[in-house]
Amino acid sequence: MLDRYGHKRDFEQTREPPPQPAKGGRGPLLFVVQKHAARNLHYDFRLEVDGVLKSWPVPKGPSLNPKEKRLAMQVEDHPLDYASFEGVIPKGSYGAGQVIVWDVGTYSPDEDGRLSFHDRNEANARAAEGLAVGKLSFTLRGHKLKGSWTLIKTKRGPTEWLLIKHSDGFADAERDVLAEERSVLSGLNIEDLREGRLPDPTRHSGLPGRLDDLPGVRRGAMPARLRPMLAELAAGAFSDPNWLFEPKLDGLRGLAFIRDGQVTLLSRNANDITAQYPALAGELAAQMLLDGEIVALDKDDLPSFQLLQQRMHLTRRQDIARQDAETPVLYYVFDLLHLDGFDLTRVPLAQRKATLAQALFPSSLVRYLDHVDADGEEAFRQATKLGLEGVVAKRSESVYEAGKRSRAWLKIKDVSSAEFVVGGYTQGTGERAATFGALLLGYYDGDRLVYVGNVGSGFDHAALEEIHRRLQELRSDRRPFAEEPPLGKTKATWVRPQLVAEVKFAQWTRNGRLRAPVFLRLREEIDPRDVGRPPSPVSHGPSEARDSQGSRDAAADVLAQL
């Protein structure tokens, strides 16, 4: 099948991969689009079928406008290794000119709305059958090209086809996708190659977009339940080339399990919250096992936990439907844990996020949460300037430690705040005589609940009444703290330690108490047994901030999506 490819090229002259026997793949079929500045600039559209890349140069490039039918001329098959080829084909060689990987990802035939991402053999058979009859409808999961497309063979010649975008959520007559000119592998464009800047040949191993080539990937069924990986609290912002930095959103952590189009949303405590967010669940029907944050946006388009709280405990269908209309929620996805029969939890984070960006089908309610590489200080400045809490720093090479709080992920907040367990309260006086004076707070050290102080400020009238009502349901004769809190003559009422409060405070005192604490909110999604002492200030080594316009622009671009 690769004879024509081999005969056209002198592999002592060109760095293009020689024809090789097909490598046995286990994941979805591959597609790639290479921008090729040969005698005429064009885009080589390639689909993996029967162990090779079926290839169609598209002179005008793909269009997201379904009304634009782009000519595609079928040429010789290419080896699979060609999917990662970038560089310069030398003068005098066939196809001489510059080549970049403009887009890459996976695809599945989608005739009758049926996808076969999970079954490679079925997908291949369907693709081969469609090409044989001259019409193939397929769904692309790429960085730039997503959604449903079709290739149709014309009657004007044996090699002439048309590439057309179907009308779906990814069709866009206004967006010029060809203006996104950089390689999805190296970040270079054609002009960079013309000026002598070449891709690093050691940077990418394996086939781009191929799941079974990812380091640490394993075949495995999607788990029925999973608790998310959690972040430790860090002392302050830092920069490091081995870390990436995401905006910290004020929302509700949610894992999305998608099997055969059926969506289950689980909270941080593994509670099923699917029924509370029906519109969101409907948008996720084409996804995988995702980790992200459910958020509600205020009038300034900033995440508001208070708005989210208004709907978190609703159970009546009509109440939920009303809130869906009045306060729609968004799902910002930042991690991918399982895809097409592969467990990705042991794959390094940077590669999980790259695969997520490629595989995710974003919508009005489901969005990819981007990140800033290396420059955490600028990311933190931009996030807090926008009004966000801060950033979450993550080691680029970290694996996903389900259910664990790890130093590989760090929360960096604009204020010193943390979660504490409520172990009791004091009686209120004056205007608070009917509610309470202060909450008694602690954290777990093993099985011991350690007292850290009281918080009596930060409550509005509604919070006082609601929290007091819940405290009455938890009253207990047993002191939950390991040692008697030093309250003097102030009488305490103990409660079962089932509520978690987020509190901001100035600093820790020498005897381990909170200085100037202020109540922020209850954290319904946090298991009290997960609440340990926030870490002391830590050093991350020398800062490597890149105080440059490019760094500031990169951080601003990430936050612009919010």
GUBADREN-116024 format. One record per residue (C-alpha): residue number from 0; residue in one letter; chain; y, z, x. Coordinates in steps of 0.5 Angstrom, whole numbers. Example, Ala and Ser with C-alpha at 12.3 -4.5 7.8 and 13.67 -1.06 7.14 Angstrom:
2
   firo   gukol   pati      py      pz      px
      0       A      A      -9      16      25
      1       S      A      -2      14      27
***
This chain:
562
   firo   gukol   pati      py      pz      px
      0       M      A       0       0       0
      1       L      A       5       1       6
      2       D      A       3      -6      10
      3       R      A       9      -9       8
      4       Y      A      13      -3      10
      5       G      A      10      -3      17
      6       H      A      11     -10      18
      7       K      A      18     -10      17
      8       R      A      20      -5      22
      9       D      A      19      -4      29
     10       F      A      18       4      30
     11       E      A      19       4      38
     12       Q      A      27       2      35
     13       T      A      28       6      29
     14       R      A      27      13      28
     15       E      A      24      12      21
     16       P      A      17      15      19
     17       P      A      11      10      21
     18       P      A       7       9      15
     19       Q      A       2      15      15
     20       P      A      -4      17      10
     21       A      A      -1      21       4
     22       K      A      -1      28       5
     23       G      A      -4      32      -1
     24       G      A       1      35      -5
     25       R      A       0      41     -10
     26       G      A       6      41     -14
     27       P      A      11      37     -18
     28       L      A      12      30     -16
     29       L      A      18      28     -12
     30       F      A      24      24     -13
     31       V      A      29      22      -8
     32       V      A      36      18      -8
     33       Q      A      38      16      -1
     34       K      A      45      13       0
     35       H      A      44       7       5
     36       A      A      50       4       8
     37       A      A      46      -3      10
     38       R      A      50     -10      10
     39       N      A      52      -7       3
     40       L      A      52       0       1
     41       H      A      47       2      -4
     42       Y      A      43       8      -7
     43       D      A      35       8      -6
     44       F      A      32      11     -12
     45       R      A      25      13     -10
     46       L      A      19      16     -14
     47       E      A      13      19     -12
     48       V      A       7      15     -15
     49       D      A       0      15     -12
     50       G      A       2      18      -6
     51       V      A       7      13      -4
     52       L      A      15      13      -6
     53       K      A      16       7     -11
     54       S      A      23       4      -9
     55       W      A      29       1     -12
     56       P      A      35       0      -9
     57       V      A      41       1     -14
     58       P      A      47      -3     -12
     59       K      A      52       1     -16
     60       G      A      48       7     -16
     61       P      A      46      12     -21
     62       S      A      51      13     -27
     63       L      A      51      19     -32
     64       N      A      54      15     -37
     65       P      A      48      12     -42
     66       K      A      52       6     -44
     67       E      A      52       4     -36
     68       K      A      45       0     -35
     69       R      A      45       0     -27
     70       L      A      41      -6     -24
     71       A      A      35      -3     -19
     72       M      A      31      -8     -15
     73       Q      A      24      -6     -13
     74       V      A      22      -7      -6
     75       E      A      16      -5      -2
     76       D      A      13       2      -2
     77       H      A      15       8       3
     78       P      A      11      13       6
     79       L      A      13      20       3
     80       D      A      16      23      10
     81       Y      A      21      18       8
     82       A      A      24      23       3
     83       S      A      27      27       9
     84       F      A      30      21      13
     85       E      A      37      22      15
     86       G      A      40      18      21
     87       V      A      42      11      23
     88       I      A      38       5      23
     89       P      A      40       1      29
     90       K      A      43      -6      29
     91       G      A      38     -11      29
     92       S      A      33      -7      25
     93       Y      A      31      -8      18
     94       G      A      36      -5      14
     95       A      A      41      -3      20
     96       G      A      46       2      18
     97       Q      A      47      10      16
     98       V      A      42      14      11
     99       I      A      43      20       8
    100       V      A      39      24       3
    101       W      A      44      24      -3
    102       D      A      40      27      -8
    103       V      A      32      30      -8
    104       G      A      28      34     -13
    105       T      A      22      33     -17
    106       Y      A      21      29     -23
    107       S      A      16      29     -29
    108       P      A      15      23     -34
    109       D      A      18      25     -41
    110       E      A      15      20     -46
    111       D      A      15      24     -53
    112       G      A      18      30     -50
    113       R      A      12      32     -46
    114       L      A      13      34     -39
    115       S      A       8      35     -34
    116       F      A      11      39     -28
    117       H      A       6      44     -28
    118       D      A       0      38     -28
    119       R      A       1      34     -22
    120       N      A      -5      29     -23
    121       E      A      -3      28     -31
    122       A      A       4      27     -28
    123       N      A       2      22     -23
    124       A      A      -3      18     -28
    125       R      A       3      18     -34
    126       A      A       8      15     -28
    127       A      A       3      10     -26
    128       E      A       2       8     -33
    129       G      A       9       7     -35
    130       L      A      11       3     -29
    131       A      A       5      -2     -30
    132       V      A       7      -3     -37
    133       G      A      14      -4     -35
    134       K      A      18       2     -38
    135       L      A      18       9     -35
    136       S      A      22      15     -38
    137       F      A      22      21     -34
    138       T      A      26      28     -33
    139       L      A      29      29     -26
    140       R      A      30      36     -23
    141       G      A      35      35     -17
    142       H      A      41      38     -15
    143       K      A      46      32     -17
    144       L      A      41      28     -22
    145       K      A      38      32     -28
    146       G      A      36      31     -35
    147       S      A      32      25     -38
    148       W      A      32      18     -35
    149       T      A      29      11     -36
    150       L      A      27       5     -32
    151       I      A      26      -1     -35
    152       K      A      23      -8     -33
    153       T      A      27     -14     -35
    154       K      A      24     -21     -36
    155       R      A      29     -24     -31
    156       G      A      24     -23     -25
    157       P      A      18     -19     -22
    158       T      A      22     -14     -18
    159       E      A      28     -13     -23
    160       W      A      29      -7     -27
    161       L      A      35      -3     -30
    162       L      A      36       5     -29
    163       I      A      39       8     -35
    164       K      A      41      15     -37
    165       H      A      39      18     -43
    166       S      A      43      21     -48
    167       D      A      42      29     -47
    168       G      A      46      35     -45
    169       F      A      47      32     -38
    170       A      A      50      25     -40
    171       D      A      57      25     -38
    172       A      A      61      19     -39
    173       E      A      67      22     -35
    174       R      A      64      25     -29
    175       D      A      63      20     -23
    176       V      A      57      23     -20
    177       L      A      58      18     -14
    178       A      A      64      22     -12
    179       E      A      59      28      -9
    180       E      A      58      24      -3
    181       R      A      55      29       2
    182       S      A      48      30       3
    183       V      A      44      35       0
    184       L      A      40      37       6
    185       S      A      45      36      12
    186       G      A      52      37       8
    187       L      A      54      30      12
    188       N      A      57      24       9
    189       I      A      56      17      11
    190       E      A      63      17      15
    191       D      A      60      23      19
    192       L      A      54      19      21
    193       R      A      59      13      23
    194       E      A      63      18      27
    195       G      A      57      20      31
    196       R      A      55      27      28
    197       L      A      48      27      26
    198       P      A      43      31      22
    199       D      A      40      37      26
    200       P      A      32      34      26
    201       T      A      30      41      27
    202       R      A      33      44      21
    203       H      A      29      42      15
    204       S      A      21      42      16
    205       G      A      16      39      11
    206       L      A      18      35       5
    207       P      A      25      37       1
    208       G      A      24      39      -6
    209       R      A      16      40      -5
    210       L      A      14      47      -7
    211       D      A       8      47      -3
    212       D      A      12      46       3
    213       L      A      16      52       2
    214       P      A      15      58       7
    215       G      A      11      64       4
    216       V      A      10      60      -3
    217       R      A       3      62      -6
    218       R      A      -1      59     -12
    219       G      A      -1      64     -18
    220       A      A       0      65     -25
    221       M      A       6      68     -28
    222       P      A       6      75     -29
    223       A      A       6      78     -36
    224       R      A      11      83     -33
    225       L      A      16      85     -27
    226       R      A      21      89     -25
    227       P      A      27      86     -22
    228       M      A      29      88     -14
    229       L      A      35      92     -14
    230       A      A      40      93      -9
    231       E      A      43      99      -5
    232       L      A      50     101      -5
    233       A      A      54      99       1
    234       A      A      60     103       4
    235       G      A      65      97       5
    236       A      A      65      89       6
    237       F      A      62      86      12
    238       S      A      61      79      15
    239       D      A      55      76      18
    240       P      A      52      69      19
    241       N      A      45      72      16
    242       W      A      47      74      10
    243       L      A      50      71       3
    244       F      A      54      74      -2
    245       E      A      54      73      -9
    246       P      A      60      75     -14
    247       K      A      58      82     -17
    248       L      A      58      81     -25
    249       D      A      59      87     -30
    250       G      A      53      85     -35
    251       L      A      46      87     -36
    252       R      A      40      85     -32
    253       G      A      35      80     -35
    254       L      A      29      77     -33
    255       A      A      27      70     -36
    256       F      A      20      69     -37
    257       I      A      18      62     -40
    258       R      A      11      59     -41
    259       D      A      10      53     -45
    260       G      A      17      53     -48
    261       Q      A      17      60     -50
    262       V      A      22      65     -48
    263       T      A      21      72     -46
    264       L      A      27      76     -44
    265       L      A      26      83     -41
    266       S      A      31      88     -39
    267       R      A      31      92     -32
    268       N      A      27      97     -35
    269       A      A      22      91     -38
    270       N      A      24      92     -45
    271       D      A      23      86     -49
    272       I      A      31      84     -51
    273       T      A      29      77     -53
    274       A      A      31      78     -61
    275       Q      A      38      81     -59
    276       Y      A      40      74     -55
    277       P      A      37      68     -60
    278       A      A      42      63     -57
    279       L      A      41      65     -50
    280       A      A      33      64     -51
    281       G      A      34      58     -54
    282       E      A      38      55     -48
    283       L      A      32      57     -43
    284       A      A      26      53     -46
    285       A      A      26      48     -41
    286       Q      A      26      54     -35
    287       M      A      21      58     -31
    288       L      A      21      65     -29
    289       L      A      29      67     -27
    290       D      A      33      73     -25
    291       G      A      40      73     -27
    292       E      A      45      77     -31
    293       I      A      47      77     -38
    294       V      A      54      77     -39
    295       A      A      60      77     -44
    296       L      A      67      74     -43
    297       D      A      73      78     -45
    298       K      A      80      74     -47
    299       D      A      81      73     -39
    300       D      A      74      70     -38
    301       L      A      72      76     -34
    302       P      A      65      79     -35
    303       S      A      66      85     -40
    304       F      A      60      90     -40
    305       Q      A      64      94     -46
    306       L      A      64      87     -50
    307       L      A      56      87     -49
    308       Q      A      55      94     -51
    309       Q      A      57      92     -58
    310       R      A      51      88     -59
    311       M      A      46      91     -54
    312       H      A      43      96     -59
    313       L      A      43      91     -66
    314       T      A      37      90     -69
    315       R      A      38      87     -76
    316       R      A      38      79     -75
    317       Q      A      44      78     -79
    318       D      A      48      83     -75
    319       I      A      46      79     -68
    320       A      A      47      72     -71
    321       R      A      54      75     -73
    322       Q      A      55      77     -65
    323       D      A      52      71     -63
    324       A      A      58      67     -66
    325       E      A      63      72     -65
    326       T      A      61      74     -58
    327       P      A      57      69     -54
    328       V      A      53      71     -48
    329       L      A      52      67     -42
    330       Y      A      46      68     -37
    331       Y      A      48      67     -30
    332       V      A      42      66     -26
    333       F      A      41      68     -18
    334       D      A      34      68     -17
    335       L      A      28      64     -18
    336       L      A      21      67     -18
    337       H      A      16      63     -21
    338       L      A      16      55     -22
    339       D      A      10      50     -24
    340       G      A       5      55     -22
    341       F      A       7      57     -15
    342       D      A       9      64     -14
    343       L      A      16      64     -10
    344       T      A      17      72      -9
    345       R      A      15      71      -1
    346       V      A      19      65       0
    347       P      A      26      67       4
    348       L      A      32      68      -1
    349       A      A      36      62       2
    350       Q      A      30      57       0
    351       R      A      29      60      -7
    352       K      A      36      59      -8
    353       A      A      36      52      -6
    354       T      A      30      51     -10
    355       L      A      33      54     -16
    356       A      A      40      50     -16
    357       Q      A      35      44     -16
    358       A      A      30      46     -21
    359       L      A      35      49     -26
    360       F      A      38      46     -32
    361       P      A      45      49     -33
    362       S      A      48      49     -40
    363       S      A      54      52     -44
    364       L      A      50      59     -44
    365       V      A      46      58     -38
    366       R      A      49      57     -31
    367       Y      A      47      58     -23
    368       L      A      51      63     -20
    369       D      A      53      60     -13
    370       H      A      54      64      -7
    371       V      A      58      65       0
    372       D      A      55      64       6
    373       A      A      57      69      12
    374       D      A      64      71      10
    375       G      A      63      77       6
    376       E      A      70      80       7
    377       E      A      73      73       4
    378       A      A      68      73      -1
    379       F      A      70      81      -3
    380       R      A      77      79      -3
    381       Q      A      77      73      -7
    382       A      A      72      77     -12
    383       T      A      77      83     -13
    384       K      A      83      79     -13
    385       L      A      80      75     -19
    386       G      A      78      82     -22
    387       L      A      71      83     -21
    388       E      A      67      89     -19
    389       G      A      66      86     -12
    390       V      A      60      82      -9
    391       V      A      52      83      -8
    392       A      A      50      82       0
    393       K      A      43      79       1
    394       R      A      40      78       7
    395       S      A      38      70       7
    396       E      A      31      71       9
    397       S      A      29      77       5
    398       V      A      23      76       0
    399       Y      A      23      79      -7
    400       E      A      21      86      -7
    401       A      A      20      87     -15
    402       G      A      21      94     -18
    403       K      A      24      96     -11
    404       R      A      31      98      -9
    405       S      A      32      95      -2
    406       R      A      37      95       4
    407       A      A      36      87       4
    408       W      A      41      87      -2
    409       L      A      47      91      -2
    410       K      A      52      92      -8
    411       I      A      59      92      -5
    412       K      A      64      95     -10
    413       D      A      72      95     -10
    414       V      A      72     103     -12
    415       S      A      67     108     -10
    416       S      A      62     109     -16
    417       A      A      55     110     -17
    418       E      A      50     112     -23
    419       F      A      48     119     -24
    420       V      A      43     122     -29
    421       V      A      46     127     -34
    422       G      A      43     134     -34
    423       G      A      47     137     -39
    424       Y      A      54     139     -41
    425       T      A      59     144     -42
    426       Q      A      63     146     -49
    427       G      A      69     143     -50
    428       T      A      76     146     -52
    429       G      A      82     144     -56
    430       E      A      81     137     -58
    431       R      A      74     137     -55
    432       A      A      72     143     -59
    433       A      A      67     138     -63
    434       T      A      64     134     -58
    435       F      A      64     137     -50
    436       G      A      68     138     -44
    437       A      A      64     135     -38
    438       L      A      58     132     -37
    439       L      A      53     135     -31
    440       L      A      51     130     -26
    441       G      A      45     129     -21
    442       Y      A      41     125     -18
    443       Y      A      33     125     -16
    444       D      A      31     127      -9
    445       G      A      23     126     -10
    446       D      A      22     130     -16
    447       R      A      28     134     -16
    448       L      A      34     133     -20
    449       V      A      40     135     -15
    450       Y      A      46     137     -18
    451       V      A      53     134     -16
    452       G      A      58     136     -20
    453       N      A      61     135     -27
    454       V      A      65     129     -30
    455       G      A      70     131     -36
    456       S      A      75     125     -35
    457       G      A      75     118     -37
    458       F      A      72     119     -44
    459       D      A      76     116     -50
    460       H      A      75     119     -57
    461       A      A      69     114     -59
    462       A      A      66     115     -53
    463       L      A      66     123     -54
    464       E      A      63     122     -61
    465       E      A      58     117     -59
    466       I      A      55     121     -53
    467       H      A      56     128     -56
    468       R      A      51     125     -62
    469       R      A      46     123     -57
    470       L      A      46     129     -53
    471       Q      A      44     133     -59
    472       E      A      38     129     -59
    473       L      A      36     131     -52
    474       R      A      38     138     -52
    475       S      A      33     143     -49
    476       D      A      32     150     -47
    477       R      A      30     148     -40
    478       R      A      34     147     -34
    479       P      A      33     140     -31
    480       F      A      36     141     -24
    481       A      A      32     144     -19
    482       E      A      38     149     -17
    483       E      A      42     153     -22
    484       P      A      49     149     -22
    485       P      A      55     154     -20
    486       L      A      59     154     -26
    487       G      A      61     161     -26
    488       K      A      62     163     -33
    489       T      A      62     156     -36
    490       K      A      56     156     -41
    491       A      A      52     150     -40
    492       T      A      48     146     -45
    493       W      A      42     143     -42
    494       V      A      39     136     -44
    495       R      A      33     132     -42
    496       P      A      35     128     -37
    497       Q      A      35     121     -40
    498       L      A      42     118     -40
    499       V      A      45     115     -34
    500       A      A      52     115     -33
    501       E      A      56     111     -28
    502       V      A      62     115     -25
    503       K      A      67     113     -20
    504       F      A      70     118     -15
    505       A      A      74     119      -9
    506       Q      A      69     121      -4
    507       W      A      63     126      -3
    508       T      A      65     133      -1
    509       R      A      62     137       5
    510       N      A      58     141       0
    511       G      A      55     134      -3
    512       R      A      60     134      -9
    513       L      A      64     129     -13
    514       R      A      71     129     -11
    515       A      A      75     127     -17
    516       P      A      70     123     -21
    517       V      A      72     119     -27
    518       F      A      67     117     -33
    519       L      A      66     109     -33
    520       R      A      60     108     -38
    521       L      A      53     110     -40
    522       R      A      48     105     -36
    523       E      A      43     104     -42
    524       E      A      39      99     -37
    525       I      A      37     104     -32
    526       D      A      31     108     -31
    527       P      A      34     115     -29
    528       R      A      28     116     -25
    529       D      A      31     110     -21
    530       V      A      37     114     -19
    531       G      A      37     117     -12
    532       R      A      43     119      -8
    533       P      A      48     113      -6
    534       P      A      48     112       1
    535       S      A      53     115       6
    536       P      A      57     110      10
    537       V      A      53     105      14
    538       S      A      55     100      20
    539       H      A      53      93      19
    540       G      A      55      91      27
    541       P      A      61      87      29
    542       S      A      64      83      23
    543       E      A      64      76      24
    544       A      A      69      74      19
    545       R      A      71      67      19
    546       D      A      79      68      17
    547       S      A      80      60      16
    548       Q      A      82      56      10
    549       G      A      75      53      10
    550       S      A      72      60       9
    551       R      A      77      62       3
    552       D      A      76      55       0
    553       A      A      69      56       0
    554       A      A      69      63      -3
    555       A      A      74      61      -9
    556       D      A      70      55     -10
    557       V      A      64      60     -12
    558       L      A      68      64     -16
    559       A      A      72      58     -20
    560       Q      A      65      57     -24
    561       L      A      66      64     -27
***
